[in-house]
Amino acid sequence: MSRETPLHFRPPGRADGAAIHQLVERIGTLDRNSCYLYLLLSAEFTDTCVVAEAEGGLLGFATGLRPPRRPASIFLWQVGVDPAGQGRGLGKRLVRALLEAPGARDATVLETTIAPSNRASRALFQAIARERGAEITASEYFREDHFPPGHEAEALFRIAPIR
Ligand SMILES: CC(C)(COP(=O)(O)OP(=O)(O)OC[C@H]1O[C@@H](n2cnc3c(N)ncnc32)[C@H](O)[C@@H]1OP(=O)(O)O)[C@@H](O)C(=O)NCCC(=O)NCCS
């Protein structure tokens, strides 16, 4: 991907679920969920998800949901950029696009979970907090022993206010 590759940010549709699943496979480091899960997100959670499309296909995606018990929050579940496009600002553009998605634009808190070893993810959310002058707080969420063996803990990061 060159810096000039034109990108189109849009909500996913049913036709994108399988391509998001393949992108997750290409990225390699994300939890691999079933294709059905990405189809479901692309059919029922389109207002809180976004894909970045280039001429050759999808280059990135971000999936989110509104936690029912924390109505001010948008919970960003997975964000991923094709390995060929990483480190060029696309992750930040995806998070910004997600925050402006129809189902997220009234949220005042951005939440996500980050594993301790994921430096890129931490840097991404620190950059988003910095550009909005927001504070980041971290708390325990899923401990290592909540997962099957071999998965790191995932702490909950709350970034607020995001606007
Ligand atoms: C995390 C991810 C989405 C970031 O997307 P990206 O397009 O590479 O990130 P950006 O280019 O927008 O960079 C965002 C910030 O993170 C920093 N960054 C990016 N990759 C980094 C790395 N590997 N190590 C440290 N910092 C990194 C950038 O310097 C930038 O910070 P800055 O604005 O202060 O300069 C991408 O690396 C990815 O898909 N990783 C694999 C999947 C994953 O772990 N997703 C997150 C958990 S769901």
The ligand as an SDF file (V2000), in Angstrom:
LIG
                    3D

 48 50  0  0  0  0  0  0  0  0999 V2000
   -2.6850   -1.9640   16.3090 C   0  0  0  0  0  0  0  0  0  0  0  0
   -2.8360   -1.5590   14.8300 C   0  0  0  0  0  0  0  0  0  0  0  0
   -4.3270   -1.5750   14.4570 C   0  0  0  0  0  0  0  0  0  0  0  0
   -2.2950   -0.1310   14.6740 C   0  0  0  0  0  0  0  0  0  0  0  0
   -2.5610    0.2820   13.3480 O   0  0  0  0  0  0  0  0  0  0  0  0
   -1.4450    1.0670   12.5220 P   0  0  0  0  0  0  0  0  0  0  0  0
   -2.0480    1.5570   11.2650 O   0  0  0  0  0  0  0  0  0  0  0  0
   -0.2470    0.2130   12.4080 O   0  0  0  0  0  0  0  0  0  0  0  0
   -1.1420    2.2930   13.5290 O   0  0  0  0  0  0  0  0  0  0  0  0
   -0.9210    3.8280   13.1850 P   0  0  0  0  0  0  0  0  0  0  0  0
    0.0420    3.9260   12.0260 O   0  0  0  0  0  0  0  0  0  0  0  0
   -2.2280    4.5120   13.0590 O   0  0  0  0  0  0  0  0  0  0  0  0
   -0.1340    4.3170   14.4830 O   0  0  0  0  0  0  0  0  0  0  0  0
   -0.8140    4.6870   15.6550 C   0  0  0  0  0  0  0  0  0  0  0  0
    0.2170    5.0010   16.7290 C   0  0  0  0  0  0  0  0  0  0  0  0
    0.8170    3.7840   17.1580 O   0  0  0  0  0  0  0  0  0  0  0  0
    2.2380    3.8120   16.9560 C   0  0  0  0  0  0  0  0  0  0  0  0
    2.6240    2.4690   16.5320 N   0  0  0  0  0  0  0  0  0  0  0  0
    2.1720    1.7910   15.4470 C   0  0  0  0  0  0  0  0  0  0  0  0
    2.7430    0.5640   15.3940 N   0  0  0  0  0  0  0  0  0  0  0  0
    3.5580    0.4850   16.4790 C   0  0  0  0  0  0  0  0  0  0  0  0
    4.3990   -0.5370   16.9820 C   0  0  0  0  0  0  0  0  0  0  0  0
    4.5140   -1.7250   16.3530 N   0  0  0  0  0  0  0  0  0  0  0  0
    5.0870   -0.3080   18.1360 N   0  0  0  0  0  0  0  0  0  0  0  0
    4.9550    0.8770   18.7850 C   0  0  0  0  0  0  0  0  0  0  0  0
    4.1640    1.9000   18.3460 N   0  0  0  0  0  0  0  0  0  0  0  0
    3.4670    1.6900   17.2110 C   0  0  0  0  0  0  0  0  0  0  0  0
    2.4540    4.8590   15.8840 C   0  0  0  0  0  0  0  0  0  0  0  0
    3.7490    5.4360   15.9610 O   0  0  0  0  0  0  0  0  0  0  0  0
    1.3590    5.8630   16.2210 C   0  0  0  0  0  0  0  0  0  0  0  0
    1.7340    6.6590   17.3200 O   0  0  0  0  0  0  0  0  0  0  0  0
    1.9690    8.2490   17.1450 P   0  0  0  0  0  0  0  0  0  0  0  0
    0.6970    8.8090   16.5900 O   0  0  0  0  0  0  0  0  0  0  0  0
    2.2670    8.6670   18.5440 O   0  0  0  0  0  0  0  0  0  0  0  0
    3.1150    8.3720   16.1830 O   0  0  0  0  0  0  0  0  0  0  0  0
   -2.0310   -2.4940   13.8800 C   0  0  0  0  0  0  0  0  0  0  0  0
   -0.6840   -2.4830   14.2870 O   0  0  0  0  0  0  0  0  0  0  0  0
   -2.5420   -3.9210   13.8490 C   0  0  0  0  0  0  0  0  0  0  0  0
   -3.4280   -4.2420   13.0540 O   0  0  0  0  0  0  0  0  0  0  0  0
   -1.9750   -4.7800   14.7160 N   0  0  0  0  0  0  0  0  0  0  0  0
   -2.3920   -6.1660   14.7740 C   0  0  0  0  0  0  0  0  0  0  0  0
   -3.7970   -6.3010   15.3400 C   0  0  0  0  0  0  0  0  0  0  0  0
   -3.8910   -5.7390   16.7510 C   0  0  0  0  0  0  0  0  0  0  0  0
   -3.0780   -6.0080   17.6050 O   0  0  0  0  0  0  0  0  0  0  0  0
   -4.9700   -4.9390   16.9880 N   0  0  0  0  0  0  0  0  0  0  0  0
   -5.1930   -4.2890   18.2730 C   0  0  0  0  0  0  0  0  0  0  0  0
   -5.8590   -5.1490   19.2630 C   0  0  0  0  0  0  0  0  0  0  0  0
   -7.5640   -5.4500   18.8650 S   0  0  0  0  0  0  0  0  0  0  0  0
  1  2  1  0
  2  3  1  0
  2  4  1  0
  2 36  1  0
  4  5  1  0
  5  6  1  0
  6  7  2  0
  6  8  1  0
  6  9  1  0
  9 10  1  0
 10 11  2  0
 10 12  1  0
 10 13  1  0
 13 14  1  0
 14 15  1  0
 15 16  1  0
 15 30  1  0
 16 17  1  0
 17 18  1  0
 17 28  1  0
 18 19  1  0
 18 27  1  0
 19 20  2  0
 20 21  1  0
 21 22  1  0
 21 27  2  0
 22 23  1  0
 22 24  2  0
 24 25  1  0
 25 26  2  0
 26 27  1  0
 28 29  1  0
 28 30  1  0
 30 31  1  0
 31 32  1  0
 32 33  2  0
 32 34  1  0
 32 35  1  0
 36 37  1  0
 36 38  1  0
 38 39  2  0
 38 40  1  0
 40 41  1  0
 41 42  1  0
 42 43  1  0
 43 44  2  0
 43 45  1  0
 45 46  1  0
 46 47  1  0
 47 48  1  0
M  END
$$$$
